[in-house]
Amino acid sequence: MLIERSDKIFITGHKGMVGSSIMRSFIKKGYENIITVDRSELDLTDEKNVRDWFKVNKPDVVILAAAKVGGIMANSKFPVEFMLENLRIQNNVIYSSYLNKVKRFLFLGSSCIYPKSAKQPIREEELLQAPLEKTNEAYALAKISGIKLIEYLRKEKEFDGISLMPTNLYGKNDNYTLNESHVLPALIRKIYEAKEKNLSFVECWGTGKPLREFLYVDDLGDAAVFALETWDPKEKKSPTDDHGNKLTYLNVGTGKDISIFELSNMLKEMIGFTGEIKWNTKKPDGTYKKQLDVSRIMKLGWDPKVKLKDGIKKTIQFFIDERNNNSIRI
């Protein structure tokens, strides 16, 4: 394996949905030397703070799961914040990892890095081939910069960094704040609260026609550990692009999508809401379809385990439990 059980593993964003899932996956596989730091102790947007921390703690493996994230509304309203905060976090953590000779680095991107008009299903070659979706352009540009910085450091400095591009994620520790959350947690909250209040309808953004692919977050956690353990872009069997160049980033998803209309009706049935779903067509849909081609990572030996209905059932229960414990972000 490319990493060892004794390695000191630093997971940024460990309290978030992605970071906590990666931590669970490491623990499940017997890794015990895991470092986590609260934001009050380490501000990842502060260059000096980050560099000083790395000099003292010297991690062997770093996973950059910390990021400012949100749905269409948040991305559209606060592009400056989404771009600057993510760039600061990325630049500080990536370059400090290089300077302190971290032996393996994993960057988490997003499927929104791909052009709005990308050919479907989206292959890794689609990156930078056409304009981005405007509603999340700032976030996407920041993530693209992170992918490219990893790629350039590998080529110029022999830094062992890799990147994964997950599709839409859902699961434990999601964000249910309506003005910030992604589509699935927002729908869960809206429909659950509508049932609770015995409302006659729920209003949802757009037309319901766009298609989205969803990956249960624990599948991503397992993919992250799998990639760190087994994927070495220098090896002959490592995935290449259409021109034979070694890829430094791979898509992660299920390769299957569902319409928002169908998804909302599935949630409505699972939650037991008997009212109507009304679509506000004055609101944006976002990109019509974002289905990933995940053949390359699957060829390496990873595949998702959790089916959509099973994952959603678990997620609804997580929402209810967290809500009852007053530990949910709403």
C-alpha positions as CSV (number, residue, x, y, z in Angstrom):
1,M,0.0,0.0,0.0
2,L,1.1,3.6,-0.6
3,I,0.2,4.6,3.0
4,E,0.7,2.7,6.2
5,R,-1.3,2.2,9.4
6,S,1.4,4.0,11.4
7,D,1.2,7.2,9.2
8,K,0.2,10.4,10.9
9,I,-3.0,11.3,9.0
10,F,-4.4,14.9,9.1
11,I,-8.0,15.3,8.0
12,T,-9.2,18.9,7.6
13,G,-12.9,19.6,7.9
14,H,-13.3,16.5,10.1
15,K,-16.6,17.7,11.5
16,G,-18.2,18.2,8.1
17,M,-20.1,15.6,6.1
18,V,-17.1,14.7,3.9
19,G,-14.3,14.9,6.5
20,S,-16.3,12.9,9.0
21,S,-17.0,10.1,6.5
22,I,-13.3,9.9,5.5
23,M,-12.4,9.7,9.2
24,R,-14.9,6.8,9.7
25,S,-13.5,5.0,6.7
26,F,-9.9,5.3,8.1
27,I,-11.0,4.1,11.5
28,K,-12.9,1.2,10.0
29,K,-9.8,0.0,8.2
30,G,-7.6,0.1,11.4
31,Y,-5.9,3.5,11.1
32,E,-5.4,5.0,14.5
33,N,-2.9,7.9,14.1
34,I,-5.5,10.4,12.9
35,I,-5.1,14.1,13.6
36,T,-8.0,16.5,13.7
37,V,-8.0,20.2,14.7
38,D,-10.9,22.5,15.5
39,R,-11.3,25.7,13.6
40,S,-10.7,27.7,16.9
41,E,-7.2,26.2,17.1
42,L,-6.3,26.3,13.4
43,D,-7.7,28.8,10.9
44,L,-7.0,27.3,7.5
45,T,-7.5,30.7,5.8
46,D,-4.5,32.1,7.8
47,E,-1.3,31.4,6.0
48,K,1.0,31.9,9.0
49,N,-1.2,29.9,11.3
50,V,-1.2,26.9,8.8
51,R,2.5,27.0,8.1
52,D,3.4,27.1,11.8
53,W,1.0,24.2,12.5
54,F,2.6,22.0,9.8
55,K,6.1,22.8,11.0
56,V,5.2,21.6,14.5
57,N,2.9,18.6,13.7
58,K,4.5,17.1,10.5
59,P,1.7,15.0,9.2
60,D,2.5,12.1,6.7
61,V,-0.8,12.1,4.9
62,V,-3.2,15.1,4.4
63,I,-6.8,15.1,3.2
64,L,-8.2,18.5,2.3
65,A,-11.9,18.0,3.0
66,A,-12.4,21.5,4.5
67,A,-14.2,23.9,2.2
68,K,-16.9,26.6,2.0
69,V,-19.8,24.8,0.3
70,G,-23.5,25.6,-0.4
71,G,-26.3,25.3,-2.9
72,I,-27.5,27.4,-5.8
73,M,-28.8,30.3,-3.6
74,A,-25.6,30.6,-1.5
75,N,-23.3,30.3,-4.4
76,S,-25.2,32.9,-6.5
77,K,-25.5,35.4,-3.6
78,F,-21.9,35.2,-2.2
79,P,-19.5,34.4,-5.0
80,V,-16.7,36.5,-3.5
81,E,-16.8,34.6,-0.2
82,F,-17.0,31.2,-2.0
83,M,-14.0,32.0,-4.2
84,L,-11.7,33.7,-1.7
85,E,-12.3,31.4,1.3
86,N,-11.8,28.2,-0.7
87,L,-8.7,29.6,-2.5
88,R,-7.1,30.6,0.8
89,I,-7.8,27.2,2.4
90,Q,-6.5,25.3,-0.6
91,N,-3.4,27.4,-1.2
92,N,-2.4,27.3,2.5
93,V,-2.9,23.6,3.1
94,I,-1.6,22.4,-0.2
95,Y,1.6,24.5,-0.2
96,S,2.3,23.9,3.5
97,S,2.0,20.1,2.8
98,Y,4.6,20.4,0.0
99,L,7.0,22.5,2.1
100,N,6.8,20.0,5.0
101,K,7.3,17.0,2.8
102,V,3.9,15.3,3.2
103,K,4.2,11.9,1.5
104,R,0.6,11.7,0.2
105,F,-2.0,14.4,-0.3
106,L,-5.7,14.1,-1.3
107,F,-7.7,17.1,-2.6
108,L,-11.5,16.8,-2.7
109,G,-13.1,18.7,-5.7
110,S,-16.6,18.6,-7.0
111,S,-18.5,17.7,-10.2
112,C,-19.3,21.4,-10.6
113,I,-15.8,21.9,-12.0
114,Y,-17.1,20.6,-15.4
115,P,-18.6,22.9,-18.1
116,K,-22.3,23.4,-18.2
117,S,-22.4,22.0,-21.7
118,A,-20.1,19.0,-21.0
119,K,-20.8,15.8,-22.9
120,Q,-22.6,13.2,-20.8
121,P,-21.6,11.1,-19.0
122,I,-18.8,13.5,-18.0
123,R,-15.3,12.2,-18.5
124,E,-12.3,13.8,-16.8
125,E,-11.2,15.2,-20.2
126,E,-14.1,17.7,-20.1
127,L,-12.4,19.9,-17.6
128,L,-11.8,23.5,-19.0
129,Q,-13.4,22.7,-22.4
130,A,-16.3,25.2,-22.2
131,P,-17.8,27.8,-19.9
132,L,-19.0,26.8,-16.4
133,E,-22.5,27.0,-14.9
134,K,-22.9,30.6,-13.8
135,T,-24.7,29.8,-10.5
136,N,-21.7,28.1,-9.0
137,E,-18.9,29.5,-11.1
138,A,-16.9,31.1,-8.2
139,Y,-16.8,27.8,-6.3
140,A,-16.0,25.8,-9.4
141,L,-13.1,28.1,-10.3
142,A,-11.6,27.8,-6.8
143,K,-11.8,24.0,-7.0
144,I,-10.3,23.9,-10.5
145,S,-7.4,26.0,-9.1
146,G,-6.8,23.4,-6.4
147,I,-6.8,20.5,-8.9
148,K,-4.3,22.4,-11.1
149,L,-2.1,23.4,-8.2
150,I,-1.8,19.7,-7.2
151,E,-1.1,18.8,-10.8
152,Y,1.6,21.4,-11.2
153,L,3.3,20.5,-7.9
154,R,3.4,16.9,-9.0
155,K,5.0,17.8,-12.3
156,E,7.4,20.5,-11.1
157,K,8.2,19.4,-7.5
158,E,7.3,15.6,-7.5
159,F,4.7,16.2,-4.8
160,D,2.5,13.1,-4.4
161,G,-0.9,14.8,-4.6
162,I,-4.1,13.3,-6.1
163,S,-7.6,14.7,-6.4
164,L,-11.1,13.1,-6.5
165,M,-14.1,14.8,-8.0
166,P,-17.3,13.5,-6.2
167,T,-20.8,13.9,-7.5
168,N,-23.6,15.3,-5.3
169,L,-23.1,13.9,-1.8
170,Y,-25.6,13.1,0.9
171,G,-25.7,11.4,4.3
172,K,-24.6,11.9,7.9
173,N,-23.7,15.4,9.1
174,D,-25.2,17.2,6.1
175,N,-26.2,20.8,6.2
176,Y,-30.0,21.4,6.2
177,T,-29.9,25.2,6.3
178,L,-32.3,26.1,3.4
179,N,-30.3,29.1,2.2
180,E,-27.0,27.2,2.1
181,S,-27.8,23.5,1.6
182,H,-27.7,21.3,-1.5
183,V,-30.8,20.0,-3.1
184,L,-31.3,16.7,-1.3
185,P,-31.0,17.9,2.3
186,A,-33.0,20.9,1.5
187,L,-35.8,18.7,0.1
188,I,-35.7,16.4,3.1
189,R,-36.1,19.3,5.5
190,K,-38.8,21.1,3.5
191,I,-40.9,17.9,3.0
192,Y,-40.4,16.7,6.6
193,E,-41.4,20.0,8.1
194,A,-44.4,20.3,5.7
195,K,-45.6,16.9,7.0
196,E,-45.1,18.0,10.6
197,K,-47.1,21.2,10.0
198,N,-49.7,19.4,7.9
199,L,-49.2,21.8,5.0
200,S,-51.1,21.4,1.8
201,F,-48.0,22.0,-0.4
202,V,-44.2,22.5,-0.6
203,E,-42.6,24.9,-3.0
204,C,-39.4,23.8,-4.7
205,W,-37.1,25.7,-7.0
206,G,-37.1,25.3,-10.8
207,T,-38.9,22.9,-13.0
208,G,-37.9,19.6,-11.4
209,K,-36.6,18.4,-14.7
210,P,-32.8,18.6,-14.1
211,L,-31.0,15.3,-13.5
212,R,-28.6,14.8,-10.6
213,E,-26.4,11.9,-9.6
214,F,-26.1,11.2,-5.8
215,L,-23.4,9.4,-3.9
216,Y,-23.8,8.3,-0.3
217,V,-21.0,10.1,1.6
218,D,-19.7,6.9,3.3
219,D,-19.0,5.5,-0.2
220,L,-16.9,8.6,-0.9
221,G,-15.1,8.1,2.4
222,D,-14.2,4.5,1.3
223,A,-13.1,5.9,-2.2
224,A,-10.8,8.4,-0.5
225,V,-9.0,5.7,1.6
226,F,-8.9,3.4,-1.5
227,A,-7.3,6.1,-3.6
228,L,-4.7,6.9,-1.0
229,E,-3.9,3.3,-0.5
230,T,-3.8,2.1,-4.1
231,W,-3.8,4.9,-6.8
232,D,-0.3,6.0,-7.9
233,P,-0.4,8.1,-11.0
234,K,3.2,7.1,-11.7
235,E,2.3,3.4,-12.2
236,K,1.8,2.0,-15.7
237,K,-1.8,0.8,-14.9
238,S,-2.8,4.3,-13.6
239,P,-5.6,5.9,-15.7
240,T,-4.6,8.2,-18.5
241,D,-6.5,10.7,-20.6
242,D,-7.2,10.4,-24.3
243,H,-3.7,11.6,-25.1
244,G,-2.0,9.1,-22.9
245,N,-1.2,11.6,-20.1
246,K,-1.5,10.3,-16.6
247,L,-4.5,11.7,-14.8
248,T,-4.1,13.3,-11.4
249,Y,-7.8,13.6,-10.7
250,L,-10.6,11.0,-11.0
251,N,-14.4,11.2,-10.9
252,V,-16.2,9.5,-8.0
253,G,-19.9,8.7,-8.2
254,T,-22.5,6.0,-9.1
255,G,-22.7,6.7,-12.8
256,K,-26.6,6.9,-12.4
257,D,-28.8,10.0,-12.2
258,I,-32.4,10.8,-11.2
259,S,-34.6,13.9,-12.0
260,I,-35.3,16.3,-9.1
261,F,-39.0,15.7,-9.8
262,E,-38.6,12.0,-9.2
263,L,-36.3,12.5,-6.2
264,S,-38.8,14.8,-4.5
265,N,-41.6,12.3,-5.0
266,M,-39.4,9.5,-3.6
267,L,-38.8,11.7,-0.5
268,K,-42.4,12.6,-0.3
269,E,-43.4,8.9,-0.2
270,M,-40.6,7.9,2.3
271,I,-41.4,10.8,4.7
272,G,-45.2,10.3,4.4
273,F,-46.1,13.8,3.1
274,T,-49.5,13.7,1.4
275,G,-49.5,17.3,0.1
276,E,-48.5,18.7,-3.3
277,I,-45.1,19.7,-4.6
278,K,-45.3,23.0,-6.5
279,W,-42.4,24.1,-8.7
280,N,-41.4,27.7,-8.8
281,T,-40.2,28.0,-12.4
282,K,-39.0,31.6,-11.8
283,K,-36.1,30.1,-9.9
284,P,-33.0,28.7,-11.6
285,D,-32.6,25.0,-12.4
286,G,-28.8,25.1,-12.6
287,T,-27.1,22.7,-14.9
288,Y,-29.6,20.3,-16.6
289,K,-27.5,17.1,-16.3
290,K,-24.3,16.3,-14.5
291,Q,-23.8,12.5,-14.7
292,L,-20.2,11.4,-14.2
293,D,-18.3,8.8,-16.0
294,V,-16.8,6.8,-13.2
295,S,-15.3,4.0,-15.3
296,R,-11.7,4.9,-14.5
297,I,-11.8,4.7,-10.7
298,M,-14.0,1.6,-11.0
299,K,-11.4,0.0,-13.2
300,L,-8.9,0.5,-10.4
301,G,-11.1,-1.6,-8.1
302,W,-13.5,0.8,-6.3
303,D,-17.3,0.8,-6.7
304,P,-20.1,2.3,-4.6
305,K,-22.0,0.0,-2.2
306,V,-25.0,2.0,-1.0
307,K,-28.1,2.1,-3.2
308,L,-29.9,5.5,-3.5
309,K,-33.1,4.4,-1.7
310,D,-31.2,2.8,1.2
311,G,-28.9,5.8,1.5
312,I,-31.9,8.2,1.6
313,K,-33.7,6.1,4.3
314,K,-30.6,6.4,6.4
315,T,-30.2,10.1,5.8
316,I,-33.9,10.9,6.7
317,Q,-33.3,9.1,10.0
318,F,-30.0,11.0,10.5
319,F,-32.0,14.2,10.0
320,I,-34.7,13.2,12.4
321,D,-32.2,12.1,15.1
322,E,-30.1,15.2,14.8
323,R,-33.2,17.4,14.8
324,N,-34.5,15.7,18.0
325,N,-31.1,16.1,19.6
326,N,-30.9,19.8,18.6
327,S,-27.5,19.1,16.9
328,I,-28.6,19.8,13.4
329,R,-27.6,22.8,11.3
330,I,-30.9,24.3,10.3
